[in-house]
Amino acid sequence: MASRGDGESKSGCGWSALAIVGGILIGGVCVIGIVAAIAIPAFITFVKRSKTAEATMQLDSMFHSASNYYLMEHAQHLRALRELGREQRSHA
């Protein structure tokens, strides 16, 4: 049996191994693209929520630190005000 010379195998299939592998690779790239198109927006939303939560925790920590600092710096004044309030109630 003689070869036809047009690149086809003797079986007459018409597909070379390179074409099959190329088709599989293109299919895989398409699947990865579809998964990425779904996953990336969800990931961006997750990152935004995470950054918001972190900023909230940092601001809460700063608030408590500033409150504690204020109370430590002004504790003597606050005690004097409380004592003054007690004295005024006892005179009334």
DRENTORKOL-3810 file (N, C-alpha, C; in nm, 4 decimals):
REM DRENTORKOL-3810
@n.u->0.0841; n.v->-0.1169; n.w->0.0000; ca.u->0.0000; ca.v->0.0000; ca.w->0.0000; c.u->0.0889; c.v->0.1235; c.w->0.0000
@n.u->0.0644; n.v->0.2146; n.w->-0.0855; ca.u->0.1497; ca.v->0.3323; ca.w->-0.1005; c.u->0.0941; c.v->0.4468; c.w->-0.0180
@n.u->0.1841; n.v->0.5309; n.w->0.0308; ca.u->0.1447; ca.v->0.6485; ca.w->0.1079; c.u->0.0891; c.v->0.7527; c.w->0.0151
@n.u->-0.0106; n.v->0.8254; n.w->0.0584; ca.u->-0.0721; ca.v->0.9267; ca.w->-0.0272; c.u->0.0131; c.v->1.0530; c.w->-0.0363
@n.u->0.0962; n.v->1.0771; n.w->0.0625; ca.u->0.1855; ca.v->1.1911; ca.w->0.0556; c.u->0.1259; c.v->1.3213; c.w->0.1063
@n.u->0.0024; n.v->1.3204; n.w->0.1554; ca.u->-0.0588; ca.v->1.4445; ca.w->0.2064; c.u->-0.0535; c.v->1.4538; c.w->0.3580
@n.u->0.0272; n.v->1.3722; n.w->0.4249; ca.u->0.0464; ca.v->1.3808; ca.w->0.5691; c.u->-0.0478; c.v->1.2939; c.w->0.6481
@n.u->-0.1403; n.v->1.2261; n.w->0.5842; ca.u->-0.2325; ca.v->1.1401; ca.w->0.6578; c.u->-0.1672; c.v->1.0059; c.w->0.6852
@n.u->-0.2064; n.v->0.9470; n.w->0.7963; ca.u->-0.1534; ca.v->0.8153; ca.w->0.8281; c.u->-0.2268; c.v->0.7092; c.w->0.7471
@n.u->-0.1824; n.v->0.5861; n.w->0.7587; ca.u->-0.2433; ca.v->0.4772; ca.w->0.6832; c.u->-0.3856; c.v->0.4487; c.w->0.7278
@n.u->-0.4188; n.v->0.4885; n.w->0.8525; ca.u->-0.5530; ca.v->0.4591; ca.w->0.9014; c.u->-0.6558; c.v->0.5548; c.w->0.8417
@n.u->-0.6129; n.v->0.6665; n.w->0.7897; ca.u->-0.7044; ca.v->0.7613; ca.w->0.7282; c.u->-0.7731; c.v->0.8512; c.w->0.8283
@n.u->-0.7227; n.v->0.8590; n.w->0.9509; ca.u->-0.7846; ca.v->0.9380; ca.w->1.0572; c.u->-0.7768; c.v->1.0869; c.w->1.0260
@n.u->-0.6642; n.v->1.1350; n.w->0.9860; ca.u->-0.6498; ca.v->1.2755; ca.w->0.9509; c.u->-0.6022; c.v->1.3629; c.w->1.0651
@n.u->-0.5939; n.v->1.3135; n.w->1.1877; ca.u->-0.5491; ca.v->1.3922; ca.w->1.3033; c.u->-0.4094; c.v->1.3476; c.w->1.3436
@n.u->-0.3206; n.v->1.4414; n.w->1.3573; ca.u->-0.1870; ca.v->1.4072; ca.w->1.4051; c.u->-0.1845; c.v->1.4190; c.w->1.5573
@n.u->-0.0837; n.v->1.3615; n.w->1.6193; ca.u->-0.0712; ca.v->1.3687; ca.w->1.7647; c.u->-0.0536; c.v->1.5138; c.w->1.8102
@n.u->0.0162; n.v->1.5933; n.w->1.7316; ca.u->0.0378; ca.v->1.7337; ca.w->1.7656; c.u->-0.0949; c.v->1.8108; c.w->1.7667
@n.u->-0.1824; n.v->1.7821; n.w->1.6748; ca.u->-0.3118; ca.v->1.8495; ca.w->1.6702; c.u->-0.3975; c.v->1.8099; c.w->1.7902
@n.u->-0.3916; n.v->1.6856; n.w->1.8297; ca.u->-0.4692; ca.v->1.6387; ca.w->1.9443; c.u->-0.4181; c.v->1.7043; c.w->2.0727
@n.u->-0.2858; n.v->1.7053; n.w->2.0917; ca.u->-0.2273; ca.v->1.7670; ca.w->2.2104; c.u->-0.2583; c.v->1.9161; c.w->2.2124
@n.u->-0.2498; n.v->1.9815; n.w->2.0981; ca.u->-0.2822; ca.v->2.1246; ca.w->2.0900; c.u->-0.4272; c.v->2.1513; c.w->2.1274
@n.u->-0.5174; n.v->2.0667; n.w->2.0830; ca.u->-0.6584; ca.v->2.0822; ca.w->2.1175; c.u->-0.6831; c.v->2.0650; c.w->2.2658
@n.u->-0.6148; n.v->1.9691; n.w->2.3257; ca.u->-0.6287; ca.v->1.9475; ca.w->2.4701; c.u->-0.5760; c.v->2.0680; c.w->2.5472
@n.u->-0.4620; n.v->2.1214; n.w->2.5041; ca.u->-0.4050; ca.v->2.2383; ca.w->2.5718; c.u->-0.4960; c.v->2.3603; c.w->2.5609
@n.u->-0.5517; n.v->2.3814; n.w->2.4440; ca.u->-0.6428; ca.v->2.4944; ca.w->2.4262; c.u->-0.7670; c.v->2.4770; c.w->2.5134
@n.u->-0.8175; n.v->2.3548; n.w->2.5209; ca.u->-0.9323; ca.v->2.3278; ca.w->2.6086; c.u->-0.8988; c.v->2.3559; c.w->2.7547
@n.u->-0.7804; n.v->2.3140; n.w->2.7971; ca.u->-0.7377; ca.v->2.3398; ca.w->2.9346; c.u->-0.7243; c.v->2.4886; c.w->2.9631
@n.u->-0.6690; n.v->2.5625; n.w->2.8699; ca.u->-0.6560; ca.v->2.7079; ca.w->2.8871; c.u->-0.7935; c.v->2.7726; c.w->2.8962
@n.u->-0.8877; n.v->2.7253; n.w->2.8172; ca.u->-1.0246; ca.v->2.7805; ca.w->2.8232; c.u->-1.0886; c.v->2.7533; c.w->2.9597
@n.u->-1.0717; n.v->2.6336; n.w->3.0113; ca.u->-1.1282; ca.v->2.5998; ca.w->3.1423; c.u->-1.0655; c.v->2.6866; c.w->3.2507
@n.u->-0.9336; n.v->2.7038; n.w->3.2461; ca.u->-0.8660; ca.v->2.7879; ca.w->3.3445; c.u->-0.9153; c.v->2.9324; c.w->3.3340
@n.u->-0.9370; n.v->2.9804; n.w->3.2139; ca.u->-0.9890; ca.v->3.1161; ca.w->3.1954; c.u->-1.1281; c.v->3.1332; c.w->3.2546
@n.u->-1.2136; n.v->3.0356; n.w->3.2367; ca.u->-1.3494; ca.v->3.0433; ca.w->3.2912; c.u->-1.3452; c.v->3.0403; c.w->3.4437
@n.u->-1.2640; n.v->2.9522; n.w->3.5000; ca.u->-1.2515; ca.v->2.9458; ca.w->3.6461; c.u->-1.1967; c.v->3.0769; c.w->3.7007
@n.u->-1.0984; n.v->3.1349; n.w->3.6328; ca.u->-1.0421; ca.v->3.2630; ca.w->3.6772; c.u->-1.1453; c.v->3.3746; c.w->3.6686
@n.u->-1.2270; n.v->3.3733; n.w->3.5642; ca.u->-1.3297; ca.v->3.4768; ca.w->3.5499; c.u->-1.4316; c.v->3.4708; c.w->3.6636
@n.u->-1.4537; n.v->3.3529; n.w->3.7178; ca.u->-1.5468; ca.v->3.3383; ca.w->3.8300; c.u->-1.4767; c.v->3.3684; c.w->3.9624
@n.u->-1.3535; n.v->3.3231; n.w->3.9778; ca.u->-1.2847; ca.v->3.3304; ca.w->4.1068; c.u->-1.2290; c.v->3.4690; c.w->4.1378
@n.u->-1.1815; n.v->3.5429; n.w->4.0392; ca.u->-1.1152; ca.v->3.6708; ca.w->4.0660; c.u->-1.2108; c.v->3.7730; c.w->4.1295
@n.u->-1.3327; n.v->3.7932; n.w->4.0808; ca.u->-1.4219; ca.v->3.8884; ca.w->4.1489; c.u->-1.4531; c.v->3.8479; c.w->4.2928
@n.u->-1.4685; n.v->3.7183; n.w->4.3176; ca.u->-1.4940; ca.v->3.6719; ca.w->4.4539; c.u->-1.3728; c.v->3.6991; c.w->4.5422
@n.u->-1.2536; n.v->3.6808; n.w->4.4880; ca.u->-1.1310; ca.v->3.7061; ca.w->4.5635; c.u->-1.1175; c.v->3.8543; c.w->4.5959
@n.u->-1.1490; n.v->3.9399; n.w->4.5010; ca.u->-1.1403; ca.v->4.0848; ca.w->4.5239; c.u->-1.2372; c.v->4.1263; c.w->4.6337
@n.u->-1.3580; n.v->4.0721; n.w->4.6332; ca.u->-1.4558; ca.v->4.1008; ca.w->4.7387; c.u->-1.4035; c.v->4.0542; c.w->4.8738
@n.u->-1.3439; n.v->3.9371; n.w->4.8777; ca.u->-1.2879; ca.v->3.8842; ca.w->5.0022; c.u->-1.1770; c.v->3.9745; c.w->5.0547
@n.u->-1.0904; n.v->4.0220; n.w->4.9666; ca.u->-0.9801; ca.v->4.1093; ca.w->5.0079; c.u->-1.0346; c.v->4.2412; c.w->5.0626
@n.u->-1.1382; n.v->4.2973; n.w->4.9990; ca.u->-1.1977; ca.v->4.4224; ca.w->5.0484; c.u->-1.2557; c.v->4.4039; c.w->5.1881
@n.u->-1.3283; n.v->4.2935; n.w->5.2097; ca.u->-1.3848; ca.v->4.2678; ca.w->5.3426; c.u->-1.2754; c.v->4.2492; c.w->5.4467
@n.u->-1.1693; n.v->4.1815; n.w->5.4074; ca.u->-1.0587; ca.v->4.1585; ca.w->5.5000; c.u->-0.9911; c.v->4.2892; c.w->5.5394
@n.u->-0.9673; n.v->4.3760; n.w->5.4428; ca.u->-0.9031; ca.v->4.5051; ca.w->5.4719; c.u->-0.9937; c.v->4.5929; c.w->5.5572
@n.u->-1.1241; n.v->4.5890; n.w->5.5327; ca.u->-1.2181; ca.v->4.6667; ca.w->5.6126; c.u->-1.2182; c.v->4.6189; c.w->5.7572
@n.u->-1.2189; n.v->4.4880; n.w->5.7762; ca.u->-1.2160; ca.v->4.4327; ca.w->5.9123; c.u->-1.0863; c.v->4.4696; c.w->5.9836
@n.u->-0.9751; n.v->4.4640; n.w->5.9119; ca.u->-0.8471; ca.v->4.4996; ca.w->5.9733; c.u->-0.8445; c.v->4.6469; c.w->6.0126
@n.u->-0.8944; n.v->4.7334; n.w->5.9247; ca.u->-0.8973; ca.v->4.8764; ca.w->5.9564; c.u->-0.9865; c.v->4.9031; c.w->6.0771
@n.u->-1.0992; n.v->4.8333; n.w->6.0866; ca.u->-1.1890; ca.v->4.8501; ca.w->6.2005; c.u->-1.1198; c.v->4.8093; c.w->6.3304
@n.u->-1.0480; n.v->4.6978; n.w->6.3264; ca.u->-0.9764; ca.v->4.6531; ca.w->6.4466; c.u->-0.8672; c.v->4.7524; c.w->6.4852
@n.u->-0.7960; n.v->4.8064; n.w->6.3870; ca.u->-0.6902; ca.v->4.9031; ca.w->6.4167; c.u->-0.7477; c.v->5.0310; c.w->6.4775
@n.u->-0.8589; n.v->5.0793; n.w->6.4218; ca.u->-0.9220; ca.v->5.2001; ca.w->6.4763; c.u->-0.9740; c.v->5.1756; c.w->6.6173
@n.u->-1.0295; n.v->5.0578; n.w->6.6424; ca.u->-1.0775; ca.v->5.0241; ca.w->6.7760; c.u->-0.9614; c.v->5.0227; c.w->6.8755
@n.u->-0.8491; n.v->4.9671; n.w->6.8341; ca.u->-0.7309; ca.v->4.9645; ca.w->6.9198; c.u->-0.6806; c.v->5.1060; c.w->6.9483
@n.u->-0.6791; n.v->5.1901; n.w->6.8458; ca.u->-0.6355; ca.v->5.3288; ca.w->6.8648; c.u->-0.7294; c.v->5.4029; c.w->6.9597
@n.u->-0.8601; n.v->5.3788; n.w->6.9478; ca.u->-0.9574; ca.v->5.4439; ca.w->7.0354; c.u->-0.9335; c.v->5.4050; c.w->7.1809
@n.u->-0.9153; n.v->5.2741; n.w->7.2052; ca.u->-0.8940; ca.v->5.2290; ca.w->7.3421; c.u->-0.7615; c.v->5.2808; c.w->7.3986
@n.u->-0.6597; n.v->5.2857; n.w->7.3162; ca.u->-0.5311; ca.v->5.3382; ca.w->7.3619; c.u->-0.5419; c.v->5.4863; c.w->7.3977
@n.u->-0.6089; n.v->5.5622; n.w->7.3120; ca.u->-0.6257; ca.v->5.7052; ca.w->7.3395; c.u->-0.7112; c.v->5.7265; c.w->7.4643
@n.u->-0.8152; n.v->5.6455; n.w->7.4819; ca.u->-0.9003; ca.v->5.6580; ca.w->7.6008; c.u->-0.8209; c.v->5.6283; c.w->7.7276
@n.u->-0.7422; n.v->5.5218; n.w->7.7246; ca.u->-0.6611; ca.v->5.4872; ca.w->7.8413; c.u->-0.5577; c.v->5.5949; c.w->7.8715
@n.u->-0.4963; n.v->5.6497; n.w->7.7667; ca.u->-0.3986; ca.v->5.7567; ca.w->7.7869; c.u->-0.4653; c.v->5.8783; c.w->7.8517
@n.u->-0.5824; n.v->5.9155; n.w->7.8006; ca.u->-0.6545; ca.v->6.0305; ca.w->7.8555; c.u->-0.6879; c.v->6.0070; c.w->8.0028
@n.u->-0.7379; n.v->5.8883; n.w->8.0332; ca.u->-0.7745; ca.v->5.8583; ca.w->8.1720; c.u->-0.6526; c.v->5.8600; c.w->8.2638
@n.u->-0.5392; n.v->5.8095; n.w->8.2167; ca.u->-0.4188; ca.v->5.8098; ca.w->8.2990; c.u->-0.3674; c.v->5.9524; c.w->8.3215
@n.u->-0.3759; n.v->6.0353; n.w->8.2172; ca.u->-0.3263; ca.v->6.1722; ca.w->8.2287; c.u->-0.4182; c.v->6.2604; c.w->8.3134
@n.u->-0.5465; n.v->6.2298; n.w->8.3120; ca.u->-0.6431; ca.v->6.3166; ca.w->8.3790; c.u->-0.7092; c.v->6.2500; c.w->8.4990
@n.u->-0.6497; n.v->6.1426; n.w->8.5481; ca.u->-0.7101; ca.v->6.0683; ca.w->8.6591; c.u->-0.7251; c.v->6.1558; c.w->8.7829
@n.u->-0.6241; n.v->6.2371; n.w->8.8141; ca.u->-0.6329; ca.v->6.3198; ca.w->8.9339; c.u->-0.7453; c.v->6.4219; c.w->8.9217
@n.u->-0.7667; n.v->6.4744; n.w->8.8022; ca.u->-0.8745; ca.v->6.5714; ca.w->8.7831; c.u->-1.0110; c.v->6.5041; c.w->8.7957
@n.u->-1.0208; n.v->6.3831; n.w->8.7423; ca.u->-1.1477; ca.v->6.3104; ca.w->8.7506; c.u->-1.1804; c.v->6.2754; c.w->8.8956
@n.u->-1.0781; n.v->6.2345; n.w->8.9734; ca.u->-1.1011; ca.v->6.2049; ca.w->9.1152; c.u->-1.1471; c.v->6.3313; c.w->9.1893
@n.u->-1.0854; n.v->6.4444; n.w->9.1580; ca.u->-1.1235; ca.v->6.5698; ca.w->9.2232; c.u->-1.2676; c.v->6.6065; c.w->9.1884
@n.u->-1.3081; n.v->6.5858; n.w->9.0637; ca.u->-1.4464; ca.v->6.6156; ca.w->9.0247; c.u->-1.5443; c.v->6.5237; c.w->9.0973
@n.u->-1.5109; n.v->6.3951; n.w->9.1111; ca.u->-1.5992; ca.v->6.3026; ca.w->9.1825; c.u->-1.6124; c.v->6.3437; c.w->9.3293
@n.u->-1.5007; n.v->6.3797; n.w->9.3912; ca.u->-1.5054; ca.v->6.4218; ca.w->9.5310; c.u->-1.5863; c.v->6.5497; c.w->9.5467
@n.u->-1.5717; n.v->6.6405; n.w->9.4526; ca.u->-1.6495; ca.v->6.7641; ca.w->9.4567; c.u->-1.7984; c.v->6.7333; c.w->9.4458
@n.u->-1.8340; n.v->6.6400; n.w->9.3607; ca.u->-1.9742; ca.v->6.6022; ca.w->9.3468; c.u->-2.0276; c.v->6.5391; c.w->9.4738
@n.u->-1.9458; n.v->6.4593; n.w->9.5443; ca.u->-1.9881; ca.v->6.3976; ca.w->9.6699; c.u->-2.0072; c.v->6.5030; c.w->9.7782
@n.u->-1.9156; n.v->6.5992; n.w->9.7790; ca.u->-1.9272; ca.v->6.7066; ca.w->9.8814; c.u->-2.0531; c.v->6.7886; c.w->9.8600
@n.u->-2.0851; n.v->6.8174; n.w->9.7347; ca.u->-2.2036; ca.v->6.8980; ca.w->9.7074; c.u->-2.3296; c.v->6.8208; c.w->9.7459
@n.u->-2.3318; n.v->6.6885; n.w->9.7243; ca.u->-2.4492; ca.v->6.6095; ca.w->9.7622; c.u->-2.4634; c.v->6.6011; c.w->9.9127
@n.u->-2.3522; n.v->6.5967; n.w->9.9841; ca.u->-2.3612; ca.v->6.5851; ca.w->10.1299; c.u->-2.4058; c.v->6.7169; c.w->10.1941
@n.u->-2.3800; n.v->6.8299; n.w->10.1298; ca.u->-2.4224; ca.v->6.9601; ca.w->10.1831; c.u->-2.5677; c.v->6.9893; c.w->10.1500
@n.u->-2.6205; n.v->6.9196; n.w->10.0548; ca.u->-2.7578; ca.v->6.9514; ca.w->10.0133; c.u->-2.8628; c.v->6.8919; c.w->10.1045
END
